Amino acid sequence: MHTTKFQDICYKTLQISVPSGRVISYKNLAILTGNPKASRAVGNAMNKNPFAPDVPCHRVVKSDGSIGGFASSIEKKIQLLREEGIEIDGDRKIKNFEKLLISP
């Protein structure tokens, strides 16, 4: 599968930096890639991730702790996060978000 250099950097950074049971925001992942203004591009890369689940794009969420999008479905993203022990509230936000968030 053809991916761009930026996508490759996003996937590798995510794979290395965010273990099971933790999350990272699109913004923080952009910062870790060295492209602090590329949050939207990170989201696009996650949406096109051909390496899931090895590259766990379901762990990338919005900066306010809400789930964000997912190519398969929001329900699938919630299921994957719950399988890793992450609790989601009724508003589709991550409980204990600050404790689970990977920061640069």
GROMACS elastic network, one bead per residue, 0.5 to 0.9 nm:
[ bonds ]
;  ai    aj funct       b0    kb
    1    50     6  0.72127   500
    3     6     6  0.81719   500
    3     7     6  0.60664   500
    3     8     6  0.65194   500
    3    45     6  0.89516   500
    3    48     6  0.89054   500
    3    49     6  0.87952   500
    3    50     6  0.86119   500
    4     7     6  0.51101   500
    4     8     6  0.62155   500
    4     9     6  0.86781   500
    4    45     6  0.89675   500
    5     8     6  0.50724   500
    5     9     6  0.62837   500
    5    10     6  0.87102   500
    6     9     6  0.51073   500
    6    10     6  0.62503   500
    6    11     6  0.86907   500
    6    33     6  0.84352   500
    6    41     6  0.86137   500
    6    42     6  0.85467   500
    6    45     6  0.80968   500
    7    10     6  0.50110   500
    7    11     6  0.61188   500
    7    12     6  0.85442   500
    7    41     6  0.86105   500
    7    42     6  0.76427   500
    7    44     6  0.87608   500
    7    45     6  0.53844   500
    7    46     6  0.81027   500
    7    48     6  0.87497   500
    7    49     6  0.81891   500
    8    11     6  0.51687   500
    8    12     6  0.60759   500
    8    13     6  0.84398   500
    8    45     6  0.87255   500
    9    12     6  0.52378   500
    9    13     6  0.59538   500
    9    14     6  0.84339   500
    9    33     6  0.64575   500
   10    13     6  0.52240   500
   10    14     6  0.60446   500
   10    15     6  0.85067   500
   10    29     6  0.72916   500
   10    30     6  0.77048   500
   10    32     6  0.86226   500
   10    33     6  0.63556   500
   10    42     6  0.67604   500
   10    45     6  0.72186   500
   10    46     6  0.81032   500
   11    14     6  0.52003   500
   11    15     6  0.60730   500
   11    16     6  0.86458   500
   11    45     6  0.80763   500
   11    46     6  0.79118   500
   11    49     6  0.77770   500
   11    51     6  0.83456   500
   11    55     6  0.60122   500
   11    56     6  0.83674   500
   11    57     6  0.80871   500
   12    15     6  0.51029   500
   12    16     6  0.61761   500
   12    17     6  0.84359   500
   12    55     6  0.76972   500
   13    16     6  0.52741   500
   13    17     6  0.57900   500
   13    18     6  0.81707   500
   13    29     6  0.75559   500
   13    32     6  0.71437   500
   13    33     6  0.66625   500
   14    17     6  0.52525   500
   14    18     6  0.56537   500
   14    19     6  0.86560   500
   14    24     6  0.83964   500
   14    29     6  0.71356   500
   14    32     6  0.89192   500
   14    55     6  0.69170   500
   14    56     6  0.72360   500
   14    57     6  0.75980   500
   14    59     6  0.85555   500
   14    60     6  0.84110   500
   15    18     6  0.61882   500
   15    19     6  0.75990   500
   15    54     6  0.75883   500
   15    55     6  0.54731   500
   15    56     6  0.67673   500
   15    57     6  0.88104   500
   16    19     6  0.75868   500
   17    24     6  0.88341   500
   17    29     6  0.89537   500
   17    32     6  0.88188   500
   17   102     6  0.78422   500
   18    21     6  0.83957   500
   18    22     6  0.61390   500
   18    23     6  0.64035   500
   18    24     6  0.69241   500
   18    56     6  0.83331   500
   18    59     6  0.74823   500
   18    60     6  0.89444   500
   18   102     6  0.68685   500
   19    22     6  0.58166   500
   19    23     6  0.79487   500
   19    56     6  0.88718   500
   19    59     6  0.87474   500
   20    23     6  0.81451   500
   20    56     6  0.85542   500
   20    59     6  0.81308   500
   20    81     6  0.86319   500
   20    84     6  0.59532   500
   20    85     6  0.85428   500
   21    59     6  0.83216   500
   21    81     6  0.73290   500
   21    82     6  0.86321   500
   21    83     6  0.86274   500
   21    85     6  0.58266   500
   21    86     6  0.59688   500
   21   100     6  0.73451   500
   22    59     6  0.68962   500
   22    81     6  0.87973   500
   22    84     6  0.82716   500
   22    85     6  0.89712   500
   22    86     6  0.75885   500
   22    99     6  0.85743   500
   22   101     6  0.61609   500
   22   102     6  0.69108   500
   23    58     6  0.84298   500
   23    60     6  0.58333   500
   23    61     6  0.68578   500
   23    81     6  0.88803   500
   23    86     6  0.88813   500
   23    97     6  0.81997   500
   23   100     6  0.59207   500
   23   101     6  0.50463   500
   23   102     6  0.60644   500
   24    27     6  0.81606   500
   24    28     6  0.62659   500
   24    29     6  0.64481   500
   24    59     6  0.63103   500
   24    60     6  0.50303   500
   24    61     6  0.61625   500
   24    62     6  0.81552   500
   24    63     6  0.82165   500
   24   100     6  0.81351   500
   24   101     6  0.53117   500
   24   102     6  0.50177   500
   24   103     6  0.70802   500
   25    28     6  0.51110   500
   25    29     6  0.61676   500
   25    30     6  0.84759   500
   25    39     6  0.85883   500
   25    59     6  0.83036   500
   25    60     6  0.53609   500
   25    62     6  0.51350   500
   25    63     6  0.51158   500
   25    64     6  0.84039   500
   25    65     6  0.79317   500
   25   101     6  0.74154   500
   25   102     6  0.77947   500
   25   103     6  0.83378   500
   26    29     6  0.52148   500
   26    30     6  0.61675   500
   26    31     6  0.87295   500
   26    38     6  0.84535   500
   26    39     6  0.51496   500
   26    40     6  0.74610   500
   26    41     6  0.88506   500
   26    42     6  0.60909   500
   26    43     6  0.63634   500
   26    60     6  0.59678   500
   26    61     6  0.61179   500
   26    62     6  0.60935   500
   26    63     6  0.70296   500
   27    30     6  0.50331   500
   27    31     6  0.62883   500
   27    32     6  0.87365   500
   27    36     6  0.68632   500
   27    37     6  0.76187   500
   27    38     6  0.73458   500
   27    40     6  0.82771   500
   27    42     6  0.80040   500
   27    62     6  0.78594   500
   27    63     6  0.68822   500
   28    32     6  0.61948   500
   28    33     6  0.86589   500
   28    36     6  0.76869   500
   28    39     6  0.80104   500
   28    63     6  0.81956   500
   28   102     6  0.75896   500
   28   103     6  0.60816   500
   28   104     6  0.61196   500
   29    32     6  0.50135   500
   29    33     6  0.62601   500
   29    34     6  0.87842   500
   29    35     6  0.86793   500
   29    36     6  0.82671   500
   29    38     6  0.89121   500
   29    39     6  0.75724   500
   29    42     6  0.72482   500
   29    60     6  0.79620   500
   29   102     6  0.87704   500
   29   103     6  0.84302   500
   29   104     6  0.78739   500
   30    33     6  0.51925   500
   30    34     6  0.65644   500
   30    35     6  0.52106   500
   30    36     6  0.50424   500
   30    37     6  0.68550   500
   30    38     6  0.54521   500
   30    39     6  0.54060   500
   30    40     6  0.86942   500
   30    41     6  0.81902   500
   30    42     6  0.62183   500
   31    34     6  0.51881   500
   31    35     6  0.53966   500
   31    37     6  0.75877   500
   31    38     6  0.79772   500
   31    39     6  0.83627   500
   31   104     6  0.67508   500
   32    35     6  0.73615   500
   32    36     6  0.76529   500
   32   103     6  0.86295   500
   32   104     6  0.59437   500
   33    36     6  0.76407   500
   35    38     6  0.54733   500
   35    39     6  0.82446   500
   36    39     6  0.71733   500
   37    40     6  0.81705   500
   37    41     6  0.87805   500
   38    41     6  0.51059   500
   38    42     6  0.61790   500
   38    43     6  0.87154   500
   39    42     6  0.50691   500
   39    43     6  0.63631   500
   39    44     6  0.87852   500
   40    44     6  0.63075   500
   40    45     6  0.86638   500
   41    45     6  0.61542   500
   41    46     6  0.86076   500
   42    45     6  0.50160   500
   42    46     6  0.61836   500
   42    47     6  0.86010   500
   43    46     6  0.51097   500
   43    47     6  0.61845   500
   43    48     6  0.87735   500
   43    60     6  0.83255   500
   43    69     6  0.83122   500
   44    47     6  0.50386   500
   44    48     6  0.64126   500
   44    49     6  0.87329   500
   45    48     6  0.52320   500
   45    49     6  0.61390   500
   46    49     6  0.50567   500
   46    50     6  0.88851   500
   46    56     6  0.88908   500
   46    57     6  0.55489   500
   46    58     6  0.83330   500
   46    60     6  0.79830   500
   46    70     6  0.80771   500
   46    71     6  0.83554   500
   47    50     6  0.88959   500
   47    57     6  0.80008   500
   47    69     6  0.79873   500
   47    70     6  0.64499   500
   47    71     6  0.54507   500
   48    71     6  0.76901   500
   49    52     6  0.61931   500
   49    53     6  0.89878   500
   49    55     6  0.75236   500
   49    56     6  0.89124   500
   49    57     6  0.72217   500
   49    71     6  0.88539   500
   50    53     6  0.87813   500
   50    55     6  0.84544   500
   51    54     6  0.56777   500
   51    55     6  0.54736   500
   51    56     6  0.82723   500
   52    56     6  0.58581   500
   52    57     6  0.68934   500
   52    58     6  0.86965   500
   53    56     6  0.51512   500
   53    57     6  0.75140   500
   53    58     6  0.84088   500
   54    57     6  0.88488   500
   55    58     6  0.87609   500
   56    59     6  0.59062   500
   56    60     6  0.80144   500
   57    60     6  0.55806   500
   57    61     6  0.88637   500
   57    70     6  0.82296   500
   57    77     6  0.89446   500
   58    61     6  0.75964   500
   58    67     6  0.87227   500
   58    69     6  0.88223   500
   58    70     6  0.70129   500
   58    76     6  0.87169   500
   58    77     6  0.54864   500
   58    78     6  0.81793   500
   58    80     6  0.69662   500
   58    81     6  0.69734   500
   59    67     6  0.89165   500
   59    77     6  0.83174   500
   59    80     6  0.86472   500
   59    81     6  0.70197   500
   60    67     6  0.80113   500
   60    68     6  0.79879   500
   61    64     6  0.82913   500
   61    65     6  0.65081   500
   61    66     6  0.63490   500
   61    67     6  0.50765   500
   61    68     6  0.53658   500
   61    69     6  0.79347   500
   62    65     6  0.55111   500
   62    66     6  0.54123   500
   62    67     6  0.61906   500
   62    68     6  0.55662   500
   62    69     6  0.88910   500
   63    66     6  0.73622   500
   64    67     6  0.88946   500
   64    93     6  0.80338   500
   64    97     6  0.83939   500
   65    68     6  0.86300   500
   65    92     6  0.85130   500
   65    93     6  0.52617   500
   65    94     6  0.53788   500
   65    95     6  0.80247   500
   65    96     6  0.89174   500
   65    97     6  0.57744   500
   65    98     6  0.82093   500
   65   101     6  0.86493   500
   66    88     6  0.88188   500
   66    91     6  0.78508   500
   66    92     6  0.57972   500
   66    94     6  0.62339   500
   67    70     6  0.86040   500
   67    74     6  0.76243   500
   67    77     6  0.78490   500
   67    78     6  0.76041   500
   67    88     6  0.85581   500
   67    92     6  0.59950   500
   67    93     6  0.59372   500
   67    94     6  0.71852   500
   68    74     6  0.77818   500
   68    92     6  0.88635   500
   69    72     6  0.89576   500
   69    73     6  0.75320   500
   69    74     6  0.62613   500
   69    77     6  0.82299   500
   70    73     6  0.53562   500
   70    74     6  0.56363   500
   70    75     6  0.87749   500
   70    76     6  0.79046   500
   70    77     6  0.63045   500
   71    74     6  0.80498   500
   71    77     6  0.88678   500
   72    75     6  0.83584   500
   72    76     6  0.64886   500
   72    77     6  0.77222   500
   73    76     6  0.52376   500
   73    77     6  0.64873   500
   73    78     6  0.87754   500
   74    77     6  0.50611   500
   74    78     6  0.61950   500
   74    79     6  0.85736   500
   75    78     6  0.51140   500
   75    79     6  0.61422   500
   75    80     6  0.87012   500
   76    80     6  0.61849   500
   76    81     6  0.86167   500
   77    80     6  0.51809   500
   77    81     6  0.62119   500
   77    82     6  0.85733   500
   78    81     6  0.51452   500
   78    82     6  0.60576   500
   78    83     6  0.85443   500
   78    86     6  0.87181   500
   78    87     6  0.87794   500
   78    88     6  0.72607   500
   78    92     6  0.81120   500
   79    82     6  0.51298   500
   79    83     6  0.61354   500
   79    84     6  0.87853   500
   80    83     6  0.51032   500
   80    84     6  0.65997   500
   80    86     6  0.88264   500
   81    84     6  0.51856   500
   81    85     6  0.66369   500
   81    86     6  0.53275   500
   81    87     6  0.75671   500
   81    88     6  0.82468   500
   82    87     6  0.59109   500
   82    88     6  0.73919   500
   83    86     6  0.72976   500
   84    87     6  0.89624   500
   86    94     6  0.70760   500
   86    95     6  0.74782   500
   86    96     6  0.87361   500
   86   100     6  0.83269   500
   87    93     6  0.84683   500
   87    94     6  0.59338   500
   87    95     6  0.54771   500
   87    96     6  0.80609   500
   88    91     6  0.78920   500
   88    92     6  0.57064   500
   88    93     6  0.54422   500
   88    95     6  0.56755   500
   89    92     6  0.53849   500
   89    93     6  0.54555   500
   89    94     6  0.63449   500
   89    95     6  0.63280   500
   90    93     6  0.73190   500
   91    94     6  0.88393   500
   93    97     6  0.80375   500
   94    97     6  0.52651   500
   94   100     6  0.86743   500
   95    98     6  0.85545   500
   95    99     6  0.89785   500
   95   100     6  0.87060   500
   96    99     6  0.54972   500
   96   100     6  0.64715   500
   96   101     6  0.87484   500
   97   100     6  0.52211   500
   97   101     6  0.59177   500
   98   101     6  0.52988   500
   98   102     6  0.85404   500
   99   102     6  0.84268   500
